């Protein structure tokens, strides 16, 4: 049963990614995407390492912004990965060769996330930026490689230890968002996998469990107590400690 659900979820992700809609699967994904967009617009510069790129949903957006992207992952699910490597130890990427690192929803799948943050600091040029997102409240996924959940204090500690200047950390999604994600997961991996129903079920899911639930989530608040995800922007200091 679990394997069948994983397969259906993978097929849905492929279908959504091909249409540029990966962020519309559920409310937490949509909220995180909307919060990440302005950071990418402000901070992403060439070359950019998409660290743990997965299905590379950010590559077209970065390319449209004129940013050259090197996508890195431990596996190539779509034929879009440029470099097969482990983020926890990636000697294939030269020291201080990147102006930006984008790392979204990856650290929870790494057994040694502190090593990954250290490697990111190594490959970033002085003054370069890291755009990082991690989950706080989330169902188990990508098992057995699902190791950690993060608080803002854990993120701050990891980045401080690696020598980053943390510019901002923000919460994305609250309690309603978490509950809506569970409902989307059920609806999209059952009814949404039936022949001929994927499009209509996606539309219904997006209208009710993303847009309407998003309004309720914003109305209720509670993001500081029940954040689904955290999003951080950090900078590698220059030699003199100046931006």
C-alpha positions in Angstrom: 0.0 0.0 0.0 2.8 2.4 1.0 4.7 1.7 -2.2 1.6 2.3 -4.3 1.0 5.7 -2.6 4.6 6.7 -3.2 4.4 5.7 -6.8 1.1 7.7 -7.2 2.7 10.7 -5.5 5.7 10.5 -7.8 3.5 10.4 -10.8 1.5 13.4 -9.6 4.7 15.4 -8.9 5.9 14.6 -12.4 2.6 15.8 -13.9 2.6 19.0 -11.9 6.3 19.8 -12.5 5.9 19.4 -16.2 3.2 22.1 -16.1 5.0 24.4 -13.7 2.5 23.6 -11.0 4.6 21.7 -8.4 3.9 24.3 -5.8 0.2 23.9 -6.1 0.0 20.3 -4.7 -0.9 21.6 -1.2 -1.2 24.7 0.8 2.3 24.5 2.6 4.0 24.1 -0.8 2.1 27.0 -2.2 2.8 29.3 0.8 6.5 28.3 0.8 6.8 29.0 -3.0 5.2 32.4 -2.7 7.5 33.4 0.2 10.6 32.1 -1.7 9.9 33.9 -4.9 10.9 37.4 -3.7 14.1 36.1 -2.1 15.0 34.5 -5.4 14.3 37.7 -7.1 16.4 39.8 -4.7 19.3 37.4 -4.0 19.8 34.9 -6.8 22.9 35.6 -9.0 24.9 33.5 -11.4 26.2 30.9 -11.0 23.6 29.4 -8.7 23.8 25.9 -7.2 20.4 24.2 -6.8 21.4 22.0 -4.0 19.2 18.9 -3.8 17.3 20.0 -6.9 14.9 17.0 -7.2 12.7 17.6 -10.2 14.3 21.1 -10.7 11.1 23.2 -10.3 13.1 26.3 -9.8 15.3 26.0 -12.9 12.9 27.6 -15.4 12.2 30.5 -13.1 15.9 31.1 -12.4 16.7 30.9 -16.1 13.9 33.4 -16.9 15.7 35.7 -14.4 19.0 35.3 -16.3 20.6 33.1 -13.7 22.8 30.2 -14.7 21.9 27.1 -12.6 24.0 24.1 -11.7 21.5 21.4 -10.4 22.9 18.9 -8.0 21.3 15.8 -6.4 22.1 12.2 -5.4 19.7 10.9 -8.1 18.3 12.1 -11.4 14.6 11.6 -11.5 13.8 13.7 -14.6 17.0 14.0 -16.6 17.4 17.6 -15.4 20.2 17.1 -12.9 23.6 18.5 -14.0 25.7 16.9 -11.3 25.2 13.7 -9.3 26.8 14.3 -6.0 26.2 14.2 -2.2 25.5 17.7 -0.7 27.2 16.5 2.5 30.5 16.1 0.6 30.7 17.6 -2.9 34.4 18.0 -3.9 33.1 18.2 -7.5 32.1 21.8 -6.8 35.0 24.2 -6.4 35.7 26.5 -3.5 34.0 29.9 -3.7 32.6 29.1 -7.2 29.0 30.0 -6.5 27.3 33.3 -6.0 24.0 31.7 -4.8 23.0 28.4 -3.3 19.3 27.5 -3.3 18.5 24.6 -1.0 14.8 23.9 -0.5 13.3 21.1 1.6 16.5 19.1 1.5 18.2 19.2 4.9 15.6 16.9 6.6 16.7 14.1 4.3 20.4 14.4 5.2 21.9 12.4 8.0 24.6 15.0 8.6 23.0 18.4 7.7 25.8 20.3 9.5 28.2 18.8 6.9 25.9 20.1 4.1 25.8 23.6 5.5 29.6 23.6 5.8 29.9 22.5 2.2 27.5 25.2 1.1 29.7 27.7 2.9 32.8 26.4 1.2 31.4 26.6 -2.3 29.8 30.1 -1.9 31.9 33.1 -2.8 32.3 35.8 -0.2 29.2 38.0 -0.2 27.2 35.1 -1.8 23.7 34.2 -0.6 22.1 31.0 0.7 18.3 30.7 0.2 17.3 27.8 2.5 13.9 26.2 3.5 13.3 23.4 5.9 10.1 21.8 7.4 9.0 22.1 11.0 5.6 20.3 10.9 5.4 17.6 8.2 4.3 14.1 7.6 7.0 11.5 7.1 8.2 11.4 3.5 11.0 10.0 1.4 11.4 7.3 4.1 13.7 5.9 5.3 15.7 9.1 4.4 13.7 11.5 6.6 15.8 12.4 9.6 15.1 15.8 11.0 12.6 18.7 11.6 13.8 22.2 12.4 13.0 25.2 14.6 14.1 28.7 13.8 16.7 28.3 16.6 18.1 25.1 15.0 18.5 26.9 11.7 20.1 29.9 13.3 22.6 27.6 15.1 23.5 25.6 12.0 24.1 28.8 10.0 26.0 30.5 12.8 28.3 27.5 13.2 29.1 27.6 9.5 30.0 31.3 9.7 26.9 32.7 7.9 25.3 36.1 8.5 21.6 35.3 8.9 19.6 38.1 7.2 16.1 36.7 7.9 14.1 33.7 9.0 10.4 33.5 8.4 7.6 31.1 9.2 5.5 29.7 6.3 2.1 28.2 7.0 0.3 27.5 10.3 -2.0 24.9 11.8 -4.7 25.1 9.1 -2.0 24.7 6.5 -0.8 21.5 8.1 -4.3 20.0 8.2 -5.0 21.1 4.6 -1.8 19.4 3.4 -3.0 16.1 4.9 -6.4 16.5 3.1 -4.6 17.3 -0.2 -2.4 14.3 0.2 -5.4 12.0 0.5 -7.5 13.6 -2.3 -4.7 13.9 -4.8 -3.2 10.5 -4.3 -6.5 8.7 -4.5 -9.1 10.5 -6.7 -6.4 12.5 -8.4 -4.7 9.3 -9.7 -7.8 8.0 -11.5 -7.8 8.2 -15.3 -9.4 11.4 -16.6 -9.9 12.9 -13.2 -6.4 14.3 -12.5 -7.1 17.7 -13.9 -10.5 18.3 -12.4 -9.4 16.9 -9.0 -6.3 19.2 -9.1 -8.6 22.2 -9.8 -10.9 21.3 -6.9 -8.0 20.7 -4.6 -6.4 24.0 -5.6 -9.6 26.0 -5.1 -10.6 24.6 -1.8 -7.6 23.2 0.0 -5.1 25.8 -1.2 -6.9 29.1 -1.9 -9.8 28.9 0.6 -7.7 27.1 3.2 -4.9 29.6 2.7 -7.4 32.4 3.6 -8.4 30.6 6.8 -4.8 29.9 7.7 -4.0 33.7 7.4 -7.1 34.5 9.4 -6.2 32.1 12.3 -2.6 33.0 12.5 -0.6 30.7 14.9 2.4 30.5 12.5 4.8 31.3 15.3 3.5 28.2 17.3 2.7 25.9 14.4 4.9 26.7 11.4 4.8 24.2 8.6 8.1 25.4 7.2 10.9 27.9 7.8 12.5 30.0 5.1 15.9 31.7 5.6 18.2 34.0 3.7 21.8 34.1 4.8 25.0 35.6 3.4 28.6 34.5 3.5 30.7 37.4 4.9 33.5 38.9 2.9 37.0 38.8 4.2 36.5 42.0 6.1 33.1 41.0 7.4 31.3 43.4 5.2 28.5 42.6 2.6 
